[in-house]
Structures are given as structure tokens and as C-alpha cells.
Amino acid sequence: MLCMKLFCSQLHTYTGNIRINVKKIITDIKQASQAQADLCVFPELALYGYPATDHLFNPHTQSQLQTAIKDILACSTQHPKLGIIIGLPEAIEDKLYFYNAAWLIENGLVLSKTHKHLIPNDDIFQEKRYFIAGNSPQVIDYKGLKLGLHLCEDMWFSTHLHHEAQIKNPIEYLAKQNADLFLNLSASPYTKTKHHMRYQLAKEHALKHKRPFVYLNCVGLTDEAIFDGNSFVINETGTLSHQAAFCKQDTIIIDTKNTSQK
């Protein structure tokens, strides 16, 4: 695998507080650049926070999002060699809905957009109120590294839950495109058994496809849930190689050439 340094930010986000979130994002972009990382990665919906709320439909909120995106693009021109992957709600032209998206940015340009394929709609995950499902994710070739980028639920595909004919298994789809590693951006709330479930599922994916699995979760507190972080990396042998903090903002720095070392 091509050697690349990934700076994965387990960000503490604040739902709907775009002004604070973008400041924290820009701070970490600068830290990633100082660490001479090749790629700086943020969790699902990092720019807005999770879960989505009806404030997303407010024109003022949409204006704030556009301003924040411009700020991130401007910041990226000051660190032109650094790629940035950011989770955000992407407005769909002429529609009231959004994509739950991850954009790859470099030197002021948006190089690619990945849209969440599996949209949960239960418990606190009322995503179908806000988001439209994207097509199956495509591998992103960044500086020669093939990134199997996908969002949260996309790693949890189940033939029982996702039985509609048009829905594909995102992980299988990315593996068939020869992804070098899987990169999951999540906003996953805490339960007593959830961390073990995430770890076991990522391990299954890593072992089955013989590729490392990077799981990046956010940290935060809302009325509905606690987001516990607990981000990690499972290498291609199914071994835990990196583990981030519990319920605390943290960073994982990964050398893609050697995921066997902590």
C-alpha cells in the first residue's frame, strides 16, 4: 500500500453551532499541516453536528453553512499539500433535502463528493426527514491511495434491513473497486455494547477483504444521545492497531504503510 499519513480528528461537535464547529475544524486542519499529514479527516456531519435538526431548513442556517465551507476552502489554500475530508450536509439544488456527504478538498478545490447510501430512520436516526440516499460509494484515488470512503450506516449493511433491490452493500462495492483501505466517518451514539459491536463488524470487514478499516467517530452530547468517540483502526490481519479516547476529543495519526503499529 502507498505510504500516506492520515490525521483523523475525533472532533467534539455541537449540533447546529456551525460557527464553533468550523473554528474547531480549521484548528485541526492547521495541526494536521504542522504534523506534515497528507490527509486530515473529520467525522460524519462534522460541520453541522449530529443529529440533523429542522434548523437545516432555515435559510440563515444554509447561509452559515455556505460561509463555513468557504472558510474551509480558504484555509485549505494556506495548506495546499494537505487533503481534507469533511462530513457535512450538502444542499441539493431545487430540492428541500440534502445529501449526508463527505467532501474531499485540496488547495481550495472540492475534488470529490461521497454521499451516504444507507439512510437510517429509527430511534434518534430520523435521517429520511433531511437526507436523500446517494448512489453506491465510489473509491477515491487520492495521491495514489485508493480510499474506500463511506458514512456510518454504510458499514452496517444487512440483507434483512436493507432488502430493497436498489440498495447495494457499500463495503462489498468498495472492495470490488480495489480500495486500499476502508474509511468510515461516523456519528454513532453510545450504548453499553456499541463499541464492541463496531469493533467486531470492522474486524469482519478487514479480515474478509484483507484491508485495514479506519473507524472515525465524533464526540458530543445532545438531548437524545451521547457520542462517545472510541475511534479505532483495525489492520488487515484483524488486529486493533490504534484506539482513540472515550468521550473525549482526540486524534489518531495513521501511517498507511504500517498499520500494524500503534
URBELVEN-V689991 format. One line per field, one symbol per residue. phi: phi as a letter, one per 30 degrees, with the letter a starting at -180 (. if undefined). burial: # if it has 24 or more other ideal C-beta (glycine too) atoms within 12 Angstrom, else .. A space follows every 10 residues. Layout:
phi = ???
burial = ???
//
This chain:
phi = .ddbcccccd ddcbeicddd edddddeddd dddddhddbc bbdehedcjb ddbdeedded dddddddddd ddddddddbd ccdbcbdadc dceibdcbcd bbcccahicc dabccecccd bahdccdddc ccdddedcdc cchjcccdda bheddcebdd dccdddccde ddddddcied acbccbbcdd becddddddd dddeddddch bdbcccccbl bbddacccih dabcddcicd cbbddchada bccccddbdd cd
burial = #..####### ########.. ##.######. ###.#.#### ########## ###..#.... #..##..##. ###.##..#. .######### #.....#### ######...# ########## ...##.#..# #.##.##### .#..###### #######... .#....#### #####.#.## ########## ...##..##. ###.##..#. ########## ....###### ######.#.# ####....## ######..#. ..
//
